[in-house]
Amino acid sequence: MPSPRVTLVTPVYNQAEYLAATIESVLAQDYAALEYLVIDDGSSDDSLAVARRYEQSHPGRLRVIAQANIGQAATLNKGWAMATGEILAYLSSDDCLLPGAIGRMVEALQSHPRAAVAYCDFWLIDAQGGRLREVRTEDFDADRLRVDLVCQPGPGAFFRREVFTRQGGWRAELRQVPDFEFWLRASREGDFIRVPQALAEYRIHEGSASFRAMPPARAEEIVGVVQACWAAEPETGRARLALAKALGIAAKNHGQSGRLVDALRTFARALRLKPSMAADLGIWRQLIVGIVRRRWYQWRAATGGA
């Protein structure tokens, strides 16, 4: 089959420290029909200069666009709207693709004509690029996404252009879970295909979105997303379970941000909504991890990973 054109977008905001590794991981791909857009979203560090150097040293391999700051979601939407590819993807400016990733993900989509999205396993890496552990994603299940709030797609996910055309891109007002909300809508467009191979790296560091402290409204953003998802049937058992799990995630976020009282109050709301969650060890583990993991990564970074 002819190779479809792929457009990969990297939005950048103050990630000069990691951007070179991100760009190099894309330039190292062996997939010829690739359009790579790097959009600097008003960075105040050297991010734009880093991107421009690669644009000059690899003419025709990537296109760099500079703009005033409009936020990650709006930047991605701008890139996808400009895209000429039949298949779209994004790569955060602190993450990386592993060799052969694009070709393997395109192959998965071509092999499954009804598939809307393809996603892969990935590695968690630290700020220095050292591997922490391999994340083996789950095979796709709509209830796991909509009810259990398990977001199977992670870094290295690719989707058909029709998903963006029909569902739109990320919601620009969201700051914590715009990707999760997008996958919820994308699941209406077709199957999700898992490629059981680690093809990307997700960097954990002090400034990463899933790691840093967040204000209270952002910590509870997932709650509003889930309520909107189940707005047509809010009182069903599945909807109540999904909302309870969203409150559990919000509690974890509060704990991660150092607000222990808010974490416990939000967790109590989840238990009132779904008392059976008190017997779910995974929920307790999630709360505890939220409280301690940021401090653990800070300690690990301070001690050089010892």
Secondary structure as UniProt FT lines:
FT   STRAND          6..12
FT   HELIX           16..27
FT   STRAND          34..41
FT   HELIX           47..57
FT   TURN            59..61
FT   STRAND          63..67
FT   HELIX           72..82
FT   STRAND          87..90
FT   TURN            93..94
FT   STRAND          96..97
FT   TURN            99..100
FT   HELIX           101..111
FT   TURN            113..114
FT   STRAND          115..125
FT   TURN            127..128
FT   STRAND          131..135
FT   HELIX           142..146
FT   TURN            155..156
FT   STRAND          158..160
FT   HELIX           161..167
FT   TURN            172..173
FT   HELIX           178..186
FT   TURN            187..188
FT   STRAND          191..203
FT   TURN            206..207
FT   TURN            209..211
FT   HELIX           216..219
FT   HELIX           221..229
FT   TURN            230..232
FT   TURN            234..235
FT   HELIX           237..256
FT   TURN            257..258
FT   HELIX           260..273
FT   HELIX           275..279
FT   HELIX           281..302
FT   TURN            303..305
//
